[in-house]
Amino acid sequence: MVIELKKEVSQAQAAELGVQARCIVFEENGRSILVSASSVKELPEVLKPHTEAFFVTSSDIQLASKEYRKEKREIDLGFTKIGGKNNNTVMITGPCSVESLEQITQAAELCVERGIGILRAGCYKPRTSPYSFQGLGLEGLKLLALMREKYGLKVITEVRDASHVDDVIEYTDIIQIGAKAMYDQGILRRCGQVKKPVLLKRGFGTTLQEFVQAAEFILSGGNPNVVLCERGIRTFETKTRFTLDLCGVAYLKEYTNLPVVLDPSHAMGYAYGVPDLTRACMAMGIDGLLIETHPNPKVALSDASQQLDFNQFRALHESLGVIGKAIGYKLV
């Protein structure tokens, strides 16, 4: 149950009421919000005199549910907004990893050339093998910050574990929580304490219920700026890296109030299939796309097979506007 308290209820009163009713308490839009387990169907007596409105939900997808808030949440990315009534599809692009000043500068210049406002690149890489390139770490974050300063871009990068979450929060404009870190409650709770947008990726073995409940950790911490990212799930198929769950995206659009971004690069795993898959994603009327690009994918230090070269990306980017126009969405 989600309970909105009256505006005159002080923070101290709200905290005390939360303890009494065994609720999580946070503030949003100047009002204290209490959240109890979805199994609670009757408003606790102690809260009745202080409650403005309450919402009974069918599962512990609560703050993210349209049973609580019917309209899609609007997220301000600094240069544009997604969600709400904004039919914008934001393009996010850049290499899998920051590898050098020259490489990330080339990626930033591609963004400027194409009118793209968000540069993405990993600095802490959650690699499956300990012998693979693990990222430049703090040095990579500083290079991304330099690109923001020089080119006026917003930057996004991934938190691998809780040991460097504060560095990522400090240096980036949008925090990405990767598929392998989706269950890390230390990361989720820390991201709930800030107001920066958080891009939460679905784990490759994660149900939709588990995925959105991970978002609930961030929302219930007081950060309403959460974006869901579908990037493929592991199925029996071996010819592609993962299987992009567009059926799941349809569910998220219908039942949750969070914007949805799709990552066809990680789902496909091979550059040849990324353009067609991206166009299919665009046709669904989603809030963002995340596409990996590299000046020379053959020498990339991570995920070389799935990254588009710049000419491939230019051709793809050029084709998406027509699809967006056909469904009433604008590529930004």
C-alpha positions as CSV (number, residue, x, y, z in Angstrom):
1,M,0.0,0.0,0.0
2,V,1.2,3.5,-0.9
3,I,0.0,6.2,1.5
4,E,0.3,9.9,0.8
5,L,0.2,12.0,4.0
6,K,-1.3,15.4,4.4
7,K,1.1,18.3,3.6
8,E,0.9,19.6,7.2
9,V,2.4,16.4,8.6
10,S,6.0,17.2,9.5
11,Q,9.0,15.0,8.6
12,A,9.4,14.0,12.2
13,Q,5.7,13.1,12.5
14,A,5.9,11.1,9.3
15,A,9.0,9.2,10.5
16,E,7.2,8.3,13.8
17,L,4.1,7.2,11.9
18,G,6.2,5.1,9.6
19,V,7.7,3.3,12.6
20,Q,4.3,2.7,14.1
21,A,2.8,1.4,10.9
22,R,6.0,-0.5,9.8
23,C,6.3,1.6,6.6
24,I,9.1,2.9,4.5
25,V,9.0,6.7,4.6
26,F,10.3,9.2,2.1
27,E,9.5,12.7,0.7
28,E,8.3,13.5,-2.8
29,N,7.0,16.9,-4.1
30,G,6.9,18.3,-0.6
31,R,4.7,15.5,0.8
32,S,5.7,12.5,2.9
33,I,5.0,9.1,1.3
34,L,4.7,5.9,3.3
35,V,4.9,2.5,1.7
36,S,3.9,-0.8,3.4
37,A,3.9,-4.3,2.0
38,S,1.4,-4.9,-0.8
39,S,-0.3,-7.5,1.5
40,V,-1.6,-4.7,3.6
41,K,-5.1,-3.9,2.1
42,E,-6.6,-1.8,4.9
43,L,-5.3,1.6,6.0
44,P,-3.8,1.3,9.5
45,E,-5.8,3.1,12.2
46,V,-2.8,5.2,13.3
47,L,-2.5,6.7,9.8
48,K,-6.1,7.5,9.1
49,P,-6.1,11.1,10.6
50,H,-3.0,12.0,8.7
51,T,-3.7,10.5,5.3
52,E,-4.5,12.5,2.2
53,A,-4.8,9.4,-0.1
54,F,-3.9,5.8,-0.2
55,F,-3.5,3.2,-3.0
56,V,-3.8,-0.6,-2.7
57,T,-1.6,-2.5,-5.1
58,S,-1.7,-6.1,-6.3
59,S,2.0,-6.8,-5.7
60,D,5.2,-5.2,-4.4
61,I,5.5,-3.4,-7.6
62,Q,4.0,-0.3,-6.0
63,L,5.6,3.1,-6.6
64,A,6.4,2.0,-10.1
65,S,2.9,0.7,-10.7
66,K,0.1,2.4,-12.7
67,E,-2.2,1.3,-9.8
68,Y,-0.5,4.1,-7.9
69,R,0.4,6.6,-10.6
70,K,-1.3,6.2,-13.9
71,E,0.8,8.7,-15.9
72,K,4.3,7.9,-16.9
73,R,7.0,9.6,-14.7
74,E,8.8,12.5,-16.4
75,I,12.6,12.4,-16.1
76,D,14.6,15.5,-16.7
77,L,17.9,14.6,-18.4
78,G,19.2,18.2,-18.5
79,F,19.0,18.9,-22.2
80,T,15.6,17.1,-22.8
81,K,12.9,15.3,-20.9
82,I,11.6,11.8,-21.4
83,G,8.4,10.2,-20.0
84,G,5.4,12.2,-18.9
85,K,3.7,13.5,-22.0
86,N,6.9,13.9,-23.9
87,N,7.0,11.5,-26.8
88,N,10.8,11.7,-27.0
89,T,13.1,8.8,-27.7
90,V,16.5,9.8,-26.5
91,M,19.6,8.4,-28.2
92,I,22.5,7.3,-25.9
93,T,25.7,6.2,-27.6
94,G,29.4,5.7,-27.2
95,P,31.9,2.8,-26.8
96,C,31.5,-0.1,-24.4
97,S,34.5,1.1,-22.5
98,V,36.6,4.3,-22.2
99,E,39.9,3.2,-23.6
100,S,41.9,6.4,-24.2
101,L,41.6,10.1,-24.5
102,E,41.7,9.8,-28.3
103,Q,39.0,7.1,-28.5
104,I,36.5,8.8,-26.2
105,T,37.1,12.2,-27.9
106,Q,36.2,10.7,-31.2
107,A,33.0,9.2,-29.7
108,A,32.1,12.6,-28.2
109,E,32.7,14.3,-31.5
110,L,30.3,11.8,-33.2
111,C,27.7,12.8,-30.6
112,V,28.1,16.4,-31.4
113,E,28.0,15.8,-35.2
114,R,24.7,13.8,-34.9
115,G,23.1,16.2,-32.3
116,I,23.1,13.5,-29.6
117,G,23.2,14.8,-26.0
118,I,24.3,11.7,-24.0
119,L,27.7,10.0,-24.2
120,R,28.0,6.5,-22.7
121,A,31.1,4.5,-21.9
122,G,32.1,2.1,-19.2
123,C,34.8,2.8,-16.6
124,Y,34.4,-0.1,-14.3
125,K,33.7,-3.2,-16.3
126,P,31.9,-6.2,-14.8
127,R,33.7,-8.8,-17.0
128,T,33.0,-12.5,-16.8
129,S,36.7,-13.3,-17.0
130,P,39.2,-11.8,-14.5
131,Y,41.8,-11.8,-17.4
132,S,39.7,-9.4,-19.6
133,F,40.0,-5.6,-19.7
134,Q,38.5,-4.3,-16.4
135,G,38.1,-0.6,-17.4
136,L,40.1,2.5,-16.6
137,G,38.3,3.1,-13.3
138,L,38.6,6.6,-11.9
139,E,40.8,7.7,-14.8
140,G,37.9,6.8,-17.2
141,L,35.5,8.8,-15.1
142,K,37.7,11.9,-15.3
143,L,37.9,11.5,-19.1
144,L,34.1,11.4,-19.4
145,A,33.9,14.5,-17.2
146,L,36.4,16.2,-19.6
147,M,34.2,15.3,-22.5
148,R,31.2,16.9,-20.7
149,E,33.2,20.0,-20.1
150,K,34.6,20.3,-23.6
151,Y,31.5,19.3,-25.7
152,G,28.6,20.1,-23.4
153,L,27.4,16.4,-23.3
154,K,25.7,14.6,-20.5
155,V,27.6,11.4,-19.6
156,I,26.4,8.0,-18.3
157,T,28.5,5.1,-17.0
158,E,28.0,1.9,-15.0
159,V,28.4,1.2,-11.4
160,R,30.0,-2.3,-11.1
161,D,29.8,-2.6,-7.3
162,A,29.2,-0.5,-4.2
163,S,32.9,0.3,-3.7
164,H,32.9,3.1,-6.3
165,V,29.2,4.1,-6.4
166,D,30.0,7.5,-4.9
167,D,32.6,8.2,-7.6
168,V,30.1,7.4,-10.4
169,I,27.5,9.6,-8.7
170,E,30.0,12.5,-8.5
171,Y,31.4,12.3,-12.0
172,T,28.3,11.4,-14.1
173,D,25.0,13.0,-15.0
174,I,23.1,9.7,-15.3
175,I,24.0,6.6,-13.2
176,Q,23.8,3.2,-14.9
177,I,23.2,0.1,-12.8
178,G,24.2,-2.9,-15.0
179,A,22.6,-6.2,-15.4
180,K,25.1,-8.0,-13.1
181,A,24.7,-5.3,-10.4
182,M,20.9,-5.2,-10.5
183,Y,20.5,-7.1,-7.3
184,D,23.1,-5.2,-5.3
185,Q,21.0,-3.5,-2.6
186,G,24.0,-1.4,-1.5
187,I,24.0,0.3,-5.0
188,L,20.2,0.5,-5.2
189,R,19.8,2.1,-1.8
190,R,22.7,4.6,-2.4
191,C,21.1,5.6,-5.7
192,G,17.9,6.2,-3.9
193,Q,19.6,8.8,-1.8
194,V,20.4,11.1,-4.8
195,K,18.2,12.8,-7.3
196,K,20.2,12.1,-10.5
197,P,18.5,9.9,-13.1
198,V,19.3,6.2,-12.7
199,L,19.2,3.8,-15.7
200,L,18.5,0.3,-14.2
201,K,19.3,-2.6,-16.5
202,R,17.4,-5.9,-16.3
203,G,19.4,-8.9,-15.2
204,F,19.7,-11.5,-17.9
205,G,18.0,-14.1,-15.7
206,T,15.5,-11.7,-14.1
207,T,11.8,-11.8,-14.2
208,L,9.9,-8.6,-14.9
209,Q,8.6,-8.7,-11.3
210,E,12.1,-8.9,-9.9
211,F,13.3,-6.2,-12.3
212,V,10.7,-3.6,-11.3
213,Q,11.0,-4.5,-7.6
214,A,14.7,-3.6,-7.9
215,A,13.6,-0.2,-9.1
216,E,11.3,0.0,-6.0
217,F,14.5,0.1,-3.8
218,I,15.5,3.3,-5.6
219,L,12.1,4.9,-5.7
220,S,11.4,4.1,-2.0
221,G,14.7,5.8,-1.1
222,G,13.3,9.0,-2.4
223,N,14.7,9.2,-5.9
224,P,11.8,9.3,-8.5
225,N,14.2,9.5,-11.5
226,V,14.4,5.9,-12.5
227,V,14.5,4.6,-16.0
228,L,14.2,0.9,-16.9
229,C,16.5,-0.7,-19.5
230,E,15.7,-3.9,-21.3
231,R,18.9,-5.5,-22.6
232,G,18.0,-9.1,-23.3
233,I,17.5,-12.2,-21.3
234,R,19.2,-15.6,-21.5
235,T,17.2,-18.2,-23.3
236,F,17.9,-21.6,-25.0
237,E,19.1,-19.7,-28.1
238,T,22.8,-19.8,-28.8
239,K,23.0,-17.9,-32.1
240,T,22.6,-14.5,-30.5
241,R,24.1,-13.3,-27.3
242,F,20.7,-12.8,-25.5
243,T,17.0,-12.6,-26.5
244,L,15.6,-9.0,-26.5
245,D,12.3,-9.3,-24.6
246,L,10.0,-7.0,-26.6
247,C,7.0,-8.7,-25.0
248,G,8.4,-7.7,-21.6
249,V,8.7,-4.1,-22.9
250,A,5.0,-4.2,-23.8
251,Y,4.3,-5.3,-20.2
252,L,6.4,-2.5,-18.7
253,K,4.7,0.1,-20.8
254,E,1.2,-1.2,-19.9
255,Y,1.7,-1.7,-16.2
256,T,4.5,0.5,-14.9
257,N,4.9,4.3,-14.8
258,L,8.6,4.3,-15.5
259,P,10.2,5.3,-18.8
260,V,11.8,2.4,-20.8
261,V,15.1,2.4,-22.7
262,L,16.2,-0.5,-24.9
263,D,19.7,-1.8,-25.5
264,P,19.8,-3.8,-28.7
265,S,23.6,-3.9,-28.8
266,H,23.9,-6.2,-25.7
267,A,20.9,-8.2,-26.7
268,M,22.1,-9.1,-30.2
269,G,25.8,-9.3,-29.4
270,Y,26.7,-8.9,-33.1
271,A,26.9,-5.7,-35.0
272,Y,25.2,-7.0,-38.1
273,G,21.9,-7.4,-36.3
274,V,21.9,-4.2,-34.3
275,P,20.4,-1.8,-36.9
276,D,17.3,-3.9,-37.7
277,L,16.7,-4.6,-34.0
278,T,17.1,-1.0,-33.1
279,R,14.5,0.0,-35.7
280,A,12.1,-2.6,-34.2
281,C,12.7,-1.0,-30.8
282,M,12.0,2.5,-32.1
283,A,8.7,1.3,-33.6
284,M,7.5,0.3,-30.1
285,G,7.4,3.9,-29.0
286,I,10.0,3.7,-26.3
287,D,11.7,6.5,-24.3
288,G,15.3,5.8,-25.3
289,L,17.9,3.7,-27.1
290,L,21.4,2.7,-26.0
291,I,23.7,1.8,-29.0
292,E,27.4,1.0,-28.7
293,T,29.7,2.6,-31.2
294,H,33.5,2.6,-31.6
295,P,35.8,4.3,-34.0
296,N,37.4,0.9,-34.8
297,P,35.4,-2.0,-33.3
298,K,38.0,-4.5,-34.4
299,V,40.5,-3.2,-31.8
300,A,38.0,-2.6,-29.0
301,L,39.1,-3.8,-25.7
302,S,35.6,-5.1,-24.7
303,D,32.5,-6.3,-26.6
304,A,34.2,-5.8,-30.0
305,S,31.7,-7.9,-31.9
306,Q,28.6,-5.8,-31.1
307,Q,29.8,-2.3,-31.5
308,L,29.0,-0.3,-34.7
309,D,31.6,1.7,-36.5
310,F,30.8,5.3,-37.0
311,N,29.5,5.0,-40.5
312,Q,27.2,2.1,-39.5
313,F,25.9,4.2,-36.7
314,R,25.3,7.3,-38.9
315,A,23.3,5.2,-41.3
316,L,21.2,3.7,-38.5
317,H,20.7,7.1,-36.8
318,E,19.5,8.6,-40.1
319,S,16.9,5.9,-40.5
320,L,15.2,6.2,-37.1
321,G,13.6,9.6,-37.5
322,V,11.2,8.3,-40.1
323,I,10.0,5.5,-37.9
324,G,9.6,7.9,-35.0
325,K,7.6,10.3,-37.1
326,A,5.3,7.5,-38.1
327,I,4.3,6.6,-34.5
328,G,4.4,10.2,-33.2
329,Y,7.8,10.1,-31.4
330,K,10.7,12.4,-31.8
331,L,14.3,11.1,-31.8
332,V,16.4,13.4,-29.6
